[in-house]
């Protein structure tokens, strides 16, 4: 059984309306709509941060994937989709693949 905690919060009307619209469109109660919105927003934020760190050369593809909660191949697709060019050399890429396949 999942542990739950009560979290009362006051929000602006525009956010309440978003929650209400999502609940109606997806045939959910408002609590489920809020949970879904939080989860989706969290996933999007993690991906955004991972892409930013990768673009700046602060993390490798595998670390970016870990930050985003994706597989390496999923992260590589996201990187390509967002048009981010890699600074990694072909030799560095091959070495990384070799390390991954020997684990």
Buried (B, 14 or more C-beta within 10 A) or exposed (E): EEEEEEEEEEEEEEEEEBBEEBBEEEEBEEEEBBEBBEEEEEEEEBBEBBBBBBBEEEBBBBBBBBBBEBEBEEBBEBBEEEEBEBEBEEEEEEEBEEEEEEE
